[in-house]
Amino acid sequence: MIGLTSLWINGRTAVEPELNRRRAVFVLGKIDEILSWEKTKEQEKDARFAELGEYLCEVRSKQYWRLEKLKSFDEFLAKRFPESRRKAYYLMAIHENLTKISKQQLREVGWSKATELVKVARKDGEKFDCATWLHKAKELPKEGFKGEVERHLTGKETEPWEIVYFKLYKSQLPVVEKALETAGLMLGTDKSRGYCLEMICADFLAGANLEGGDPGALVFFLESGLQATAPRTTAGVSRRNKGLASPG
């Protein structure tokens, strides 16, 4: 018994699977092909997410990352997804949990809604009503579908909502995206982008109020926001908030 159980560590086999080099080269090549294709096909970005998730799961289970002399699957993800490994895990969760939904149907709803479907599938298990939820994903707008999933998971009604549209220039997008990403890291990855935006606005208003509505202070906070686009740690952001909470 000891000999058998020692083959597993934390639910994963401690014995390295035999490496099929030919298959490994093919799968790794397909992953690089899809990632490269997404960079050049901006209008069709994420169209092949289901295929990518399947290949990533195979790399993890068969340990194809060993072909590149890497130490772990996480190191492989850090190399292929330098900006965020979280998306890679989302794609893998889609492949592992939505087995009853075809790749074509997943492409029709998009990867963002597919991640919401994963939450329902995990909660319901064998009772997951695939057809009904797939229909909802196709018919409802993204925010509406997220609200439907939230009600199903919590049993609570969400508060009234509306979709707000902004026109942004491409030069403004990095500032907005960085601010939302930083807020998400501070508040928790389970928070919606709408909630993150609300907290960013609340932080801005708190700083403005501390300065008595001084226009010069508003310019200062705007400039501080622009500086946030440069890489910085969450601790740095926390110090700024702490400073706002307890002025000189």
RASULUR-V459968 format. One record per pair of residues at least 6 apart in sequence whose ideal C-beta (glycine too) atoms are under 8 Angstrom apart, sorted by the first residue. I is the first residue (numbers start at 1). J is the second residue. D is the distance in Angstrom with one decimal. If there is no record, write none. Layout:
# RASULUR-V459968
i=I j=J d=D
i=I j=J d=D
This chain:
# RASULUR-V459968
i=6 j=14 d=7.1
i=7 j=13 d=6.1
i=7 j=14 d=5.7
i=7 j=15 d=5.5
i=8 j=14 d=6.3
i=16 j=63 d=6.1
i=16 j=66 d=7.3
i=17 j=61 d=7.7
i=17 j=62 d=5.7
i=17 j=63 d=5.9
i=19 j=62 d=7.4
i=19 j=63 d=7.0
i=19 j=64 d=7.3
i=19 j=66 d=6.0
i=19 j=67 d=6.7
i=20 j=62 d=7.0
i=21 j=67 d=6.5
i=23 j=62 d=7.5
i=23 j=64 d=7.8
i=24 j=62 d=7.0
i=24 j=64 d=4.0
i=24 j=67 d=4.7
i=25 j=67 d=7.0
i=27 j=55 d=5.2
i=27 j=58 d=5.6
i=27 j=59 d=6.1
i=27 j=62 d=8.0
i=27 j=64 d=5.8
i=28 j=59 d=7.1
i=28 j=64 d=5.9
i=28 j=67 d=6.7
i=28 j=68 d=7.4
i=30 j=51 d=7.7
i=30 j=55 d=5.4
i=31 j=52 d=6.6
i=31 j=55 d=5.1
i=31 j=56 d=6.9
i=31 j=59 d=7.1
i=31 j=80 d=6.5
i=32 j=80 d=7.7
i=34 j=48 d=5.0
i=34 j=51 d=6.5
i=34 j=52 d=4.9
i=34 j=55 d=7.7
i=35 j=52 d=7.7
i=35 j=80 d=6.5
i=37 j=48 d=7.0
i=38 j=44 d=8.0
i=38 j=45 d=5.0
i=38 j=46 d=6.9
i=38 j=48 d=7.3
i=41 j=47 d=7.5
i=46 j=110 d=6.8
i=46 j=111 d=5.1
i=47 j=107 d=6.0
i=48 j=107 d=7.9
i=49 j=91 d=5.5
i=49 j=94 d=7.2
i=49 j=106 d=7.5
i=49 j=107 d=7.8
i=49 j=111 d=4.1
i=49 j=114 d=7.4
i=50 j=91 d=7.9
i=50 j=94 d=6.6
i=50 j=95 d=6.8
i=50 j=103 d=4.2
i=50 j=106 d=4.4
i=50 j=107 d=6.5
i=50 j=111 d=7.9
i=50 j=114 d=7.7
i=51 j=103 d=6.4
i=52 j=91 d=5.6
i=53 j=91 d=3.5
i=53 j=92 d=5.2
i=53 j=93 d=7.8
i=53 j=94 d=5.1
i=53 j=95 d=3.8
i=54 j=95 d=4.9
i=56 j=77 d=8.0
i=56 j=88 d=5.8
i=56 j=91 d=6.2
i=56 j=92 d=5.1
i=56 j=95 d=7.7
i=57 j=92 d=5.1
i=57 j=95 d=5.3
i=57 j=96 d=6.4
i=58 j=64 d=7.1
i=59 j=65 d=6.1
i=59 j=73 d=7.0
i=59 j=76 d=6.5
i=60 j=73 d=4.9
i=60 j=92 d=7.2
i=63 j=73 d=7.4
i=65 j=72 d=7.1
i=65 j=73 d=5.6
i=65 j=75 d=7.0
i=65 j=76 d=3.7
i=68 j=76 d=7.2
i=68 j=79 d=7.8
i=70 j=76 d=5.3
i=70 j=79 d=7.2
i=74 j=85 d=7.2
i=77 j=85 d=4.4
i=77 j=88 d=5.1
i=78 j=85 d=6.4
i=80 j=88 d=7.3
i=81 j=87 d=6.5
i=81 j=88 d=4.9
i=86 j=189 d=7.2
i=90 j=111 d=7.2
i=90 j=115 d=5.1
i=90 j=118 d=7.8
i=91 j=111 d=6.9
i=93 j=115 d=7.2
i=93 j=118 d=5.0
i=94 j=106 d=6.9
i=94 j=111 d=6.8
i=94 j=114 d=4.8
i=94 j=115 d=6.6
i=94 j=117 d=7.8
i=94 j=118 d=5.8
i=97 j=117 d=7.9
i=97 j=118 d=4.7
i=97 j=121 d=4.5
i=97 j=122 d=6.0
i=98 j=106 d=6.7
i=98 j=114 d=6.5
i=98 j=117 d=5.8
i=98 j=118 d=6.5
i=98 j=121 d=6.1
i=98 j=130 d=8.0
i=100 j=128 d=7.7
i=100 j=130 d=4.5
i=101 j=117 d=7.5
i=101 j=130 d=6.3
i=101 j=134 d=6.1
i=105 j=134 d=6.2
i=106 j=114 d=5.4
i=108 j=138 d=6.4
i=109 j=117 d=7.5
i=109 j=134 d=7.1
i=109 j=137 d=4.3
i=109 j=138 d=5.9
i=110 j=142 d=7.9
i=112 j=142 d=6.0
i=113 j=137 d=4.6
i=113 j=142 d=6.4
i=113 j=145 d=5.6
i=114 j=137 d=7.8
i=116 j=137 d=7.4
i=116 j=145 d=6.1
i=116 j=146 d=5.8
i=116 j=149 d=4.6
i=117 j=133 d=5.9
i=117 j=134 d=7.4
i=117 j=137 d=6.1
i=117 j=149 d=7.9
i=119 j=149 d=5.8
i=119 j=153 d=6.2
i=120 j=128 d=6.5
i=120 j=133 d=5.6
i=120 j=149 d=5.9
i=120 j=152 d=6.1
i=120 j=153 d=7.4
i=121 j=128 d=4.7
i=121 j=130 d=7.9
i=123 j=152 d=7.5
i=123 j=153 d=6.0
i=136 j=145 d=6.2
i=136 j=148 d=5.9
i=137 j=145 d=5.7
i=140 j=148 d=6.3
i=141 j=163 d=7.0
i=143 j=161 d=6.5
i=143 j=163 d=5.9
i=143 j=194 d=7.8
i=146 j=192 d=7.2
i=147 j=158 d=4.8
i=147 j=161 d=6.7
i=150 j=156 d=7.8
i=150 j=158 d=5.6
i=151 j=157 d=6.3
i=151 j=158 d=6.2
i=161 j=194 d=7.8
i=168 j=176 d=6.4
i=174 j=229 d=5.6
i=175 j=225 d=7.0
i=175 j=226 d=6.2
i=175 j=228 d=7.7
i=175 j=229 d=5.2
i=178 j=228 d=6.1
i=178 j=229 d=4.6
i=179 j=200 d=5.6
i=179 j=225 d=6.6
i=179 j=228 d=6.1
i=180 j=193 d=5.5
i=180 j=196 d=5.1
i=180 j=197 d=6.6
i=180 j=200 d=7.5
i=182 j=228 d=6.3
i=182 j=234 d=7.3
i=182 j=237 d=5.8
i=183 j=191 d=7.9
i=183 j=196 d=3.8
i=183 j=197 d=7.7
i=183 j=199 d=5.6
i=183 j=200 d=5.5
i=184 j=191 d=6.3
i=184 j=193 d=7.5
i=184 j=196 d=5.3
i=185 j=234 d=5.4
i=186 j=234 d=5.7
i=186 j=237 d=6.1
i=186 j=238 d=7.1
i=187 j=195 d=7.0
i=187 j=196 d=6.2
i=187 j=199 d=6.2
i=203 j=241 d=6.6
i=203 j=244 d=7.0
i=204 j=221 d=6.0
i=204 j=225 d=7.6
i=206 j=244 d=5.6
i=206 j=245 d=7.9
i=207 j=217 d=7.2
i=207 j=221 d=4.9
i=207 j=244 d=5.1
i=208 j=217 d=6.3
i=208 j=218 d=5.7
i=208 j=221 d=6.6
i=210 j=217 d=7.9
i=210 j=244 d=6.4
i=210 j=247 d=5.2
i=211 j=217 d=3.3
i=211 j=218 d=7.8
i=224 j=240 d=7.3
i=228 j=237 d=7.4
